[in-house]
Amino acid sequence: MTRDILEQPAALLEPELRRKLVHIRDVLERWEISGINRKLQMKPTRWGGPGEGGPAEEVVLILK
């Protein structure tokens, strides 16, 4: 999903958002996430719709 978003023309993304997405992509692709002691978790911190039923607008990425 992150790769798909980054393939869009640069003019469609804010520079700060693009920088963050590149960072997320680099972290996720650098190491293999497998094994008993590996974990990737995305926790929503802000929601886009009313209540918690809408899409997440902001997430925290936790990689252990």
Helices and strands as residue ranges (DSSP letters): H 2-6, G 10-12, H 15-30, E 40-47, E 56-63
